[in-house]
Amino acid sequence: MPQEHVIAIDPHKPLAEEPNTGHNRWHEAIEPVLEADPGDLVVYETRDAFDGQLTPGSTAADVANADLSVVHPLTGPVYVKGAEPGDLLEVELVDIEADPWEQWGYTVEVPGFGFLRDEFPDPFIAHWQLHGNEYAESEDLPGIRIRCNPHPGTFGVAPSAGLRRRAAEREAELAESGGFALPPDPTGAVPSDSTAGEALRTIPPRENAGNIDIKQFSPGTTMLIPVHTEGALVSTGDVHYAQGDCEACGTAIEMRSRVIVRFGLRKGEAERKGIRDLQFYRDDYFTYPEMAVPRRFHATTGISVRRDGTNASEDLTVAAKNALLNMIEHLETRGYTRQQAYAICSVAVDLRISQTVDVPNLLVSALLPLDIFM
């Protein structure tokens, strides 16, 4: 008979005070918290992305002083019996309970982080009152109501030793050439054992999934992840109440939660079909239909032309930034400050790749659902 397993946490304690419940780095040698058979239900209780550093009384100054070395605290890992490298792990997301301890969430802008970090150097925080699994409102973003669309920002399996080393090497090369990548760093690592100096940070998604920030991975969706280590070693955290298809400022509506999943296995399928990256599917709308496909929206666009007038060739990053900056300017006409507008984009605006063929100017659209305005 299938069983139910619960990984319980004290949400008022940081992960370092309960290291038996999780980790904040990826490494194949991290010991599992529990074992589960395919078909069992597993309940993960999760901390927020900043590991309890922010509270309903936090200010922008607290955001500026936050310790980023402890992002993201993950619950797990869970050892899935029978899972082997080359298998495809099925993860059915059964349900998410929004912050069962305190109906509160937050959106922050951290200096030096986010898609438009060069444009937004100052810290910012918006506090959200979460009304169960219905909607969120914020006195810091007046006139906005965001419908609940809960999903794990971070969900993944352990990398193999080989994948971990390859990822560390390629990201180090990016950093050396001027790219934005965070190398392994034992500061703030949980566990703080011999793995800490070589374990991968949780910031980017990789072949093991990880920090995917896919809002369509909501209850009712099934994810397929290639298995890299025995038992898969599955962890989750960084759960979002709602998010735009961009999470532009680096955070969504962040919250604590309970995540309920059921695992399945497709033996050898990842190797047999050459599947290297996660896939996911579902059979109905991933959220309320009017939010999944906004019935009312205002859209801005951006092309591959920098603001100084120079042309970038086939550059979706430039186009996406332009679409977002244009949306921020539009939201300013609605009475919001630039920082408020940036936060609204992060939690509600969807970036869409409108075309990738009309060289040299690719085009990205930013869709603002008008039903968020009260």
Beta strands, then each sheet from edge to edge (+ up, - down):
strand 1: 4-7
strand 2: 22-23
strand 3: 34-36
strand 4: 41-46
strand 5: 74-80
strand 6: 88-98
strand 7: 104-109
strand 8: 124-131
strand 9: 135-137
strand 10: 145-147
strand 11: 151-157
strand 12: 205-206
strand 13: 209-211
strand 14: 222-226
strand 15: 234-240
strand 16: 257-266
strand 17: 279-281
strand 18: 297-303
strand 19: 350-355
strand 20: 363-369
sheet 1: 1+ 4+ 16- 6+ 14- 17+
sheet 2: 2+ 5- 3-
sheet 3: 2+ 5- 15+ 11- 13+ 12-
sheet 4: 7+ 8- 9+ 10-
sheet 5: 18+ 20- 19+
end
